[in-house]
Amino acid sequence: MLPLTYTGQYYPSLPENHRFPIAKYALVREQLLYEGLVQPEQLLDPGLCPEEHIVRIHTYQYWEQAKALSLPPKAVRELGLPLVTETVLRAQNSVHCTLISSRHALQSGIGIHLGGGTHHAFAGRPEGFCLLNDLAVAAAWLQQQEAGMRVLILDLDVHQGNGTASIFREEPGVFTFSMHCKNNYPLRKEQSDRDVELPVGMADAAYLQLLEQQMLDVVQQFRPHIVLYQAGVDVLAGDRLGRLSLSKEGCRQRDRLVLRYCRDNRLPVVVTLGGGYHSSLSELIDAHCNTVRTAFQLYE
């Protein structure tokens, strides 16, 4: 049975109508259990990430300020979440989930985190609901496991993975690939190793064709040993913070394209759920669950 990691203990209280749908994580987990796709014994909450892994990516000063709930007001505004103990512990727990899912991927070909993908966090500041960058911490941990390991961060969230791009700008062993809507947050983009900027309103056929071309080219060029897949579903039509027009089926085909390629080429892959802010909570939950369903269809 495929193991999955999740963060189940820490939920900061958000104001009513807050843009970040934090309830989605528990609802995705409950739906997968209800369907019988996932059994309780497959779910692992690994607890808080050891700080040594966090400060390999984030500056010591930033992490100390975050723990003390003493980040500057501007940084808290950029975070977009209340800076309370639960927010910090949730981020620390989520980072550990992606790290442990990376271990699962090395062992069995795939690791799945029912959360994560916090790609806007920089080394020394938060941004866009992201306090810590789980993808970056996991990539650094992976590089520690084996000298010369090449890590591909395949970011298909509707928003550019600006934090990861910045963190790994000078790191040749990590390739940052971001395929995102051009006219969308963040206003000021960073430079990834490859940025594929999409026009507003792009739909299924054009998106999938472009993704396949770009992904194959990057893999052939970089030849990664492992893929960290940020599978944000804010590419869907109807997402409140996205400006693309993929259908739910198109999003499922996207996940199938990525995961089938990794499976067929024996390329370990770590799946994180990433962004999703659909106006319909039930559609959002179903889209995130589709990512996990697709993984189970291909790997079990």
C-alpha positions as CSV (number, residue, x, y, z in Angstrom):
1,M,0.0,0.0,0.0
2,L,1.3,3.4,-0.9
3,P,2.1,5.5,2.2
4,L,0.8,9.1,2.4
5,T,1.9,11.9,4.8
6,Y,-0.4,14.6,6.1
7,T,-0.5,17.4,8.7
8,G,-3.4,16.8,11.0
9,Q,-2.6,18.6,14.3
10,Y,-2.2,22.3,13.6
11,Y,-5.0,24.5,12.2
12,P,-4.7,28.2,12.8
13,S,-8.1,29.9,13.1
14,L,-8.7,32.1,10.0
15,P,-11.2,34.9,9.7
16,E,-14.5,34.1,8.0
17,N,-14.3,34.3,4.2
18,H,-10.5,34.2,4.3
19,R,-9.1,33.4,0.8
20,F,-7.1,30.4,2.0
21,P,-9.3,27.3,2.2
22,I,-7.4,25.6,5.0
23,A,-10.3,23.1,5.6
24,K,-9.5,21.5,2.3
25,Y,-6.7,19.4,3.7
26,A,-8.8,17.5,6.2
27,L,-11.6,17.2,3.7
28,V,-9.4,15.6,1.1
29,R,-8.1,13.1,3.7
30,E,-11.7,12.3,4.8
31,Q,-12.9,11.9,1.2
32,L,-10.1,9.4,0.4
33,L,-10.9,7.4,3.5
34,Y,-14.6,7.5,2.8
35,E,-14.0,6.1,-0.7
36,G,-11.8,3.3,0.7
37,L,-9.0,4.3,-1.6
38,V,-6.8,5.0,1.5
39,Q,-6.8,3.0,4.7
40,P,-6.0,4.7,8.0
41,E,-2.8,2.7,8.4
42,Q,-1.5,4.3,5.2
43,L,-1.6,7.8,6.7
44,L,1.5,9.1,8.5
45,D,1.8,12.3,10.4
46,P,5.6,12.5,11.0
47,G,5.5,15.4,13.4
48,L,7.7,18.4,13.4
49,C,10.6,18.7,11.1
50,P,14.0,18.8,12.8
51,E,15.3,22.4,12.7
52,E,18.6,21.3,11.1
53,H,16.8,20.6,7.9
54,I,14.9,23.9,8.0
55,V,17.9,26.1,8.5
56,R,19.7,24.4,5.6
57,I,17.3,26.5,3.4
58,H,15.9,29.3,5.6
59,T,18.1,31.8,7.3
60,Y,18.6,31.2,11.0
61,Q,17.4,34.8,11.8
62,Y,14.2,34.3,9.8
63,W,13.4,31.0,11.5
64,E,14.0,32.3,15.0
65,Q,11.8,35.3,14.3
66,A,9.1,33.1,12.9
67,K,9.2,30.8,16.0
68,A,9.1,33.8,18.3
69,L,6.1,35.3,16.3
70,S,8.1,38.4,15.8
71,L,8.3,38.8,12.1
72,P,8.0,42.4,10.8
73,P,4.5,43.6,10.0
74,K,5.3,43.8,6.3
75,A,6.4,40.1,6.3
76,V,3.1,39.1,8.1
77,R,1.1,41.0,5.5
78,E,3.0,39.2,2.7
79,L,2.4,35.9,4.4
80,G,-1.4,36.5,4.3
81,L,-2.0,34.2,7.4
82,P,-2.2,35.1,11.1
83,L,1.3,34.7,12.6
84,V,0.3,32.5,15.5
85,T,1.9,29.4,17.0
86,E,-0.4,27.0,15.0
87,T,0.7,28.6,11.7
88,V,4.4,28.1,12.6
89,L,3.9,24.5,13.8
90,R,1.8,23.6,10.8
91,A,4.6,24.8,8.4
92,Q,7.2,22.9,10.4
93,N,5.0,19.8,10.3
94,S,4.2,20.2,6.5
95,V,7.9,20.5,5.7
96,H,8.5,17.2,7.4
97,C,5.7,15.6,5.5
98,T,7.3,16.4,2.1
99,L,10.7,15.3,3.4
100,I,9.4,11.9,4.5
101,S,7.4,11.6,1.3
102,S,10.8,12.1,-0.5
103,R,12.1,9.1,1.4
104,H,9.1,7.1,0.4
105,A,9.7,8.0,-3.2
106,L,13.3,6.9,-3.1
107,Q,12.2,3.6,-1.5
108,S,9.1,2.8,-3.7
109,G,9.0,5.2,-6.6
110,I,6.4,7.6,-5.3
111,G,5.7,9.6,-2.2
112,I,2.4,11.5,-1.6
113,H,1.9,14.4,0.7
114,L,-1.7,15.5,1.2
115,G,-0.6,19.1,1.5
116,G,2.6,21.0,0.8
117,G,3.8,22.8,-2.3
118,T,4.6,26.0,-0.4
119,H,6.7,27.4,-3.2
120,H,6.4,31.2,-2.4
121,A,8.5,31.1,0.8
122,F,11.9,32.6,0.3
123,A,15.0,31.9,2.3
124,G,14.5,34.9,4.6
125,R,10.8,35.9,4.2
126,P,7.3,34.5,3.8
127,E,4.9,35.2,1.0
128,G,1.6,34.0,-0.4
129,F,0.4,31.8,2.4
130,C,3.8,30.1,2.6
131,L,5.9,30.4,5.7
132,L,8.4,27.7,5.0
133,N,9.3,26.2,1.6
134,D,8.8,22.4,1.9
135,L,9.9,21.7,-1.7
136,A,13.2,23.5,-1.1
137,V,13.8,21.8,2.3
138,A,13.1,18.4,0.7
139,A,15.4,19.1,-2.3
140,A,18.2,20.0,0.0
141,W,17.7,16.9,2.1
142,L,17.7,14.7,-1.0
143,Q,21.0,16.2,-2.1
144,Q,22.4,15.2,1.3
145,Q,21.4,11.6,0.7
146,E,23.7,11.1,-2.3
147,A,26.4,13.2,-3.8
148,G,25.5,14.5,-7.2
149,M,21.8,13.9,-6.9
150,R,19.9,16.0,-9.4
151,V,16.4,17.2,-8.3
152,L,13.8,18.5,-10.6
153,I,11.1,20.7,-9.1
154,L,8.2,20.5,-11.5
155,D,5.8,23.2,-10.5
156,L,2.5,23.3,-12.2
157,D,0.7,25.6,-9.8
158,V,-1.0,28.5,-11.6
159,H,1.3,30.9,-9.8
160,Q,5.1,31.0,-10.4
161,G,7.2,29.2,-7.8
162,N,9.1,32.3,-7.1
163,G,10.5,31.3,-3.7
164,T,12.0,28.0,-5.0
165,A,13.4,29.8,-8.0
166,S,15.2,32.4,-5.8
167,I,16.5,29.8,-3.3
168,F,18.1,27.6,-6.0
169,R,19.2,30.3,-8.4
170,E,22.9,29.3,-8.0
171,E,22.4,25.6,-7.3
172,P,23.1,23.5,-10.5
173,G,21.9,20.3,-8.8
174,V,18.3,21.6,-8.5
175,F,16.3,22.5,-11.7
176,T,13.3,24.7,-11.1
177,F,10.6,24.4,-13.7
178,S,7.5,26.6,-13.4
179,M,4.6,26.6,-15.8
180,H,2.3,29.3,-14.7
181,C,-0.1,32.0,-15.8
182,K,1.9,35.1,-16.9
183,N,-0.6,37.8,-15.8
184,N,-1.1,36.6,-12.2
185,Y,0.5,36.6,-8.8
186,P,3.3,37.2,-8.0
187,L,3.5,40.6,-9.8
188,R,7.3,40.5,-9.7
189,K,8.5,37.1,-11.0
190,E,11.8,35.5,-10.2
191,Q,13.8,33.6,-12.8
192,S,13.4,29.8,-12.7
193,D,15.7,27.5,-14.6
194,R,12.8,27.3,-17.0
195,D,9.7,29.5,-16.9
196,V,6.8,28.7,-19.2
197,E,4.4,31.6,-19.1
198,L,0.8,30.9,-20.1
199,P,-1.8,33.4,-21.5
200,V,-5.0,34.0,-19.5
201,G,-7.7,31.6,-20.3
202,M,-5.6,28.7,-21.7
203,A,-7.6,25.5,-21.8
204,D,-7.0,21.8,-21.8
205,A,-5.7,20.9,-25.3
206,A,-3.1,23.6,-25.6
207,Y,-2.0,23.3,-22.0
208,L,-1.4,19.5,-22.2
209,Q,0.4,19.7,-25.5
210,L,2.7,22.4,-24.2
211,L,3.4,20.6,-20.9
212,E,4.3,17.4,-22.6
213,Q,6.8,19.2,-24.9
214,Q,8.4,21.2,-22.2
215,M,8.6,18.4,-19.6
216,L,10.2,16.0,-22.0
217,D,12.7,18.6,-23.1
218,V,13.6,19.5,-19.5
219,V,14.0,15.8,-18.4
220,Q,16.2,15.0,-21.4
221,Q,18.3,18.1,-20.8
222,F,18.7,17.9,-17.0
223,R,18.4,14.1,-16.5
224,P,17.0,14.3,-12.9
225,H,17.2,11.5,-10.4
226,I,14.0,12.5,-8.7
227,V,11.0,14.8,-9.3
228,L,9.2,17.0,-6.8
229,Y,5.8,17.6,-8.3
230,Q,3.8,20.6,-7.2
231,A,0.3,19.6,-8.4
232,G,-1.6,22.8,-7.7
233,V,-5.2,22.6,-9.0
234,D,-5.6,26.4,-9.2
235,V,-5.3,26.0,-12.9
236,L,-9.0,25.1,-13.0
237,A,-11.6,27.3,-14.6
238,G,-13.5,28.9,-11.7
239,D,-10.5,29.2,-9.3
240,R,-10.7,32.5,-7.5
241,L,-7.0,33.1,-7.6
242,G,-6.2,31.5,-10.9
243,R,-6.7,32.8,-14.5
244,L,-6.5,29.6,-16.6
245,S,-9.4,27.6,-17.9
246,L,-8.6,23.9,-17.5
247,S,-11.5,21.5,-16.9
248,K,-11.3,19.0,-14.0
249,E,-10.7,16.3,-16.6
250,G,-7.9,18.3,-18.2
251,C,-6.3,18.7,-14.7
252,R,-6.6,14.9,-14.2
253,Q,-5.0,14.3,-17.6
254,R,-2.2,16.7,-16.5
255,D,-1.5,14.6,-13.4
256,R,-1.6,11.4,-15.4
257,L,0.8,12.7,-18.0
258,V,3.4,13.6,-15.3
259,L,3.0,10.6,-13.1
260,R,2.8,8.1,-16.0
261,Y,6.0,9.5,-17.4
262,C,7.8,9.2,-14.0
263,R,6.5,5.6,-13.5
264,D,7.4,4.4,-17.0
265,N,10.9,5.9,-16.7
266,R,11.5,4.7,-13.2
267,L,11.9,8.2,-12.0
268,P,10.9,8.6,-8.3
269,V,8.3,11.3,-7.8
270,V,7.0,13.2,-4.8
271,V,3.5,14.6,-5.1
272,T,2.4,17.7,-3.2
273,L,-1.1,19.1,-3.6
274,G,-0.2,22.8,-4.0
275,G,-2.7,25.6,-4.5
276,G,-6.4,25.5,-5.1
277,Y,-9.0,28.2,-4.3
278,H,-12.0,27.2,-6.4
279,S,-15.3,29.0,-5.7
280,S,-16.8,25.6,-5.1
281,L,-15.3,23.7,-2.2
282,S,-16.7,20.4,-3.4
283,E,-15.0,20.9,-6.8
284,L,-11.8,21.8,-5.2
285,I,-11.8,18.7,-3.0
286,D,-12.6,16.5,-5.9
287,A,-9.8,18.0,-8.0
288,H,-7.2,17.4,-5.3
289,C,-8.5,13.9,-4.8
290,N,-8.2,13.2,-8.5
291,T,-4.4,13.8,-8.1
292,V,-4.3,11.1,-5.5
293,R,-6.7,8.8,-7.4
294,T,-4.5,9.1,-10.5
295,A,-1.4,8.2,-8.5
296,F,-3.1,5.1,-7.1
297,Q,-4.3,4.0,-10.5
298,L,-0.8,4.2,-11.9
299,Y,1.3,2.9,-9.0
300,E,-0.8,0.4,-7.0
